[in-house]
Amino acid sequence: MKMRTVLILLLLGGLNIMTGCLFQNIPRAEFNPTPSSGYPPLTVHFDASASRSPNGPILSYDWDFNDGEESSGVMVDHTFTEKGIYRVTLTVTDSEGKVGTLYRNVQALSLPPVADFDYWPYLPTKQTPVDFDACDSYDPDGEIVEWIWSFGDGTSGWGEITEHLFPTAGITYSVTLTVIDDDNVESAITKPVRVVGCEGCGS
């Protein structure tokens, strides 16, 4: 029993040594993307000059940008044209044909939507229905899914087109439209709406 235990320990020790040597002989791929995130079109510089191999010089640097494009070289530039998270792969091969690989993410951010609206009539009186239309709002890389209105009088509204009655004459209300796109990115715009007339003078 003792002899069997000793043999098992020796075999395990040898396996650990072999495994350690195996991993030690693999080249180490290393790179940093600059910048690692931004709005598309996003041009990123990739530098793999920190890659090393214990076996000798690295002979090839191969890049996969996860967008259907590939390249090679120690330093390369690549432009990501659409939003998304890209898992960029660097594969290095040394003079003995051994291969090392590293993955890093680059994020092309979602562009914010553009908020805009019109209203009519341009100079409403109090309790006159005012139509608000946000059809000029748009999202450059997706679609707007929510329209939120703040009419500056403590009330709110929703929808691409809405209607509102302002309660008091002689006041300029700050009306804010907030739009949210399908990536949950939002933007807002505020415009003044002047309600003409005066309180207590029949207007």
C-alpha positions as CSV (number, residue, x, y, z in Angstrom):
1,M,0.0,0.0,0.0
2,K,2.8,2.4,0.9
3,M,4.6,1.6,-2.4
4,R,1.4,2.3,-4.4
5,T,1.0,5.6,-2.6
6,V,4.6,6.6,-3.3
7,L,4.1,5.7,-7.0
8,I,0.9,7.8,-7.3
9,L,2.6,10.8,-5.6
10,L,5.6,10.5,-8.0
11,L,3.3,10.3,-11.0
12,L,1.3,13.4,-9.8
13,G,4.5,15.3,-9.2
14,G,5.8,14.5,-12.6
15,L,2.5,15.5,-14.2
16,N,2.6,18.8,-12.3
17,I,6.2,19.5,-13.5
18,M,5.3,18.6,-17.1
19,T,2.2,20.8,-17.0
20,G,4.2,23.7,-15.5
21,C,6.9,23.4,-18.1
22,L,4.3,23.2,-20.8
23,F,2.7,26.5,-19.8
24,Q,6.0,28.2,-19.2
25,N,7.0,27.5,-22.8
26,I,3.9,29.2,-24.2
27,P,4.5,32.8,-25.5
28,R,2.6,35.5,-23.7
29,A,0.4,37.7,-25.8
30,E,-0.1,41.2,-24.5
31,F,-1.8,44.3,-25.9
32,N,-3.7,47.4,-24.9
33,P,-6.4,49.1,-27.0
34,T,-6.3,52.9,-27.1
35,P,-9.0,54.0,-26.6
36,S,-10.9,51.1,-25.3
37,S,-14.3,52.8,-25.8
38,G,-15.9,55.6,-27.6
39,Y,-18.5,56.6,-30.2
40,P,-18.4,55.1,-33.7
41,P,-16.8,55.4,-36.0
42,L,-14.2,54.5,-33.3
43,T,-10.6,54.2,-34.5
44,V,-8.5,52.2,-32.0
45,H,-4.7,51.7,-31.8
46,F,-3.6,48.2,-30.8
47,D,0.0,47.8,-29.5
48,A,1.3,44.2,-29.0
49,S,4.9,45.2,-28.4
50,A,4.8,43.9,-24.8
51,S,4.2,40.3,-25.9
52,R,7.1,38.0,-25.0
53,S,8.2,34.4,-25.6
54,P,10.7,32.3,-23.6
55,N,11.5,30.3,-26.8
56,G,12.9,33.2,-28.9
57,P,11.5,36.0,-31.0
58,I,7.8,36.3,-31.9
59,L,7.4,35.9,-35.6
60,S,3.7,36.8,-36.2
61,Y,1.0,38.9,-34.6
62,D,-2.5,38.1,-35.8
63,W,-5.6,40.1,-34.9
64,D,-9.3,39.3,-35.1
65,F,-11.5,42.3,-34.4
66,N,-14.7,40.3,-34.0
67,D,-16.5,42.4,-36.7
68,G,-15.5,40.3,-39.7
69,E,-12.1,42.1,-40.1
70,E,-8.6,40.8,-39.4
71,S,-5.1,42.2,-39.5
72,S,-1.5,41.4,-38.7
73,G,1.5,43.3,-37.2
74,V,2.9,44.4,-33.9
75,M,0.9,47.7,-34.0
76,V,-2.3,48.1,-36.0
77,D,-5.2,50.5,-36.2
78,H,-8.8,49.5,-36.7
79,T,-12.0,51.4,-37.0
80,F,-15.3,50.0,-35.5
81,T,-18.2,51.5,-37.5
82,E,-21.1,50.2,-35.5
83,K,-22.1,50.1,-31.8
84,G,-21.3,47.0,-29.8
85,I,-18.9,45.2,-27.6
86,Y,-16.1,43.6,-29.6
87,R,-13.9,40.8,-28.2
88,V,-10.6,41.5,-29.9
89,T,-8.2,38.5,-30.2
90,L,-4.4,38.7,-30.5
91,T,-2.6,35.5,-31.4
92,V,1.2,35.5,-31.3
93,T,3.4,32.7,-32.8
94,D,7.0,32.4,-31.8
95,S,10.1,30.9,-33.6
96,E,9.3,27.4,-32.3
97,G,5.7,27.6,-33.6
98,K,4.2,27.9,-30.2
99,V,1.1,30.0,-29.9
100,G,-0.2,32.5,-27.2
101,T,-3.6,34.2,-27.2
102,L,-5.1,37.2,-25.4
103,Y,-8.6,38.7,-25.5
104,R,-9.7,42.2,-24.7
105,N,-13.0,44.0,-25.2
106,V,-13.5,47.2,-27.1
107,Q,-16.8,49.0,-26.8
108,A,-18.3,51.2,-29.5
109,L,-20.9,53.1,-27.5
110,S,-24.5,53.8,-28.6
111,L,-24.9,57.3,-30.0
112,P,-27.4,59.4,-28.0
113,P,-30.7,60.2,-29.6
114,V,-31.5,63.7,-30.7
115,A,-34.5,65.4,-29.0
116,D,-36.5,68.1,-30.8
117,F,-40.1,69.2,-30.9
118,D,-42.5,71.8,-32.2
119,Y,-45.7,73.1,-30.8
120,W,-48.8,75.0,-32.0
121,P,-50.2,77.6,-31.5
122,Y,-47.0,79.5,-31.0
123,L,-48.5,82.0,-28.6
124,P,-51.3,80.2,-26.8
125,T,-53.7,81.6,-24.3
126,K,-54.5,79.9,-21.0
127,Q,-56.7,76.8,-21.2
128,T,-56.1,76.7,-25.0
129,P,-55.0,73.2,-26.2
130,V,-51.4,73.3,-27.3
131,D,-50.2,70.5,-29.6
132,F,-46.7,69.2,-29.0
133,D,-45.0,67.1,-31.8
134,A,-41.7,65.3,-31.3
135,C,-41.5,63.8,-34.8
136,D,-38.3,65.7,-35.5
137,S,-36.5,63.7,-32.8
138,Y,-34.4,60.7,-34.0
139,D,-31.8,58.2,-33.0
140,P,-28.8,57.9,-35.4
141,D,-28.1,54.2,-34.6
142,G,-31.4,52.8,-33.5
143,E,-34.9,54.0,-32.6
144,I,-36.6,56.1,-30.0
145,V,-38.8,54.1,-27.7
146,E,-40.0,56.6,-25.2
147,W,-41.0,60.3,-25.1
148,I,-41.4,62.0,-21.8
149,W,-42.7,65.6,-21.4
150,S,-42.4,68.0,-18.5
151,F,-44.6,71.1,-19.1
152,G,-43.1,73.4,-16.5
153,D,-46.3,73.6,-14.5
154,G,-45.9,70.5,-12.4
155,T,-47.5,68.2,-14.9
156,S,-46.1,65.6,-17.3
157,G,-47.0,63.8,-20.5
158,W,-46.0,60.9,-22.6
159,G,-45.9,60.0,-26.3
160,E,-44.4,61.3,-29.5
161,I,-47.4,63.6,-30.0
162,T,-49.4,65.1,-27.1
163,E,-51.6,67.9,-26.0
164,H,-51.5,70.2,-23.0
165,L,-53.5,73.1,-21.4
166,F,-51.5,75.7,-19.5
167,P,-53.3,77.0,-16.4
168,T,-52.1,80.5,-16.1
169,A,-51.7,83.4,-18.6
170,G,-48.7,85.8,-18.6
171,I,-46.2,83.1,-17.8
172,T,-43.4,81.6,-19.9
173,Y,-43.2,77.9,-19.2
174,S,-40.1,75.8,-19.7
175,V,-41.2,72.7,-21.6
176,T,-38.7,69.8,-21.6
177,L,-38.8,66.7,-23.8
178,T,-36.7,63.7,-22.9
179,V,-36.3,60.9,-25.4
180,I,-35.0,57.4,-24.6
181,D,-33.7,55.1,-27.3
182,D,-33.6,51.3,-27.6
183,D,-30.2,51.2,-25.8
184,N,-31.7,53.1,-22.9
185,V,-29.6,56.2,-23.8
186,E,-31.5,59.5,-23.3
187,S,-31.2,63.1,-24.2
188,A,-33.4,66.2,-23.6
189,I,-34.3,69.6,-25.0
190,T,-36.1,72.5,-23.3
191,K,-38.0,75.3,-25.0
192,P,-39.9,78.2,-23.6
193,V,-43.6,78.5,-24.2
194,R,-45.1,81.9,-23.6
195,V,-48.8,81.9,-22.6
196,V,-50.2,85.3,-23.6
197,G,-52.8,87.3,-21.8
198,C,-53.0,88.3,-18.1
199,E,-54.8,87.0,-15.1
200,G,-57.9,89.0,-14.1
201,C,-58.1,91.1,-17.3
202,G,-60.4,88.9,-19.3
203,S,-57.6,87.3,-21.4
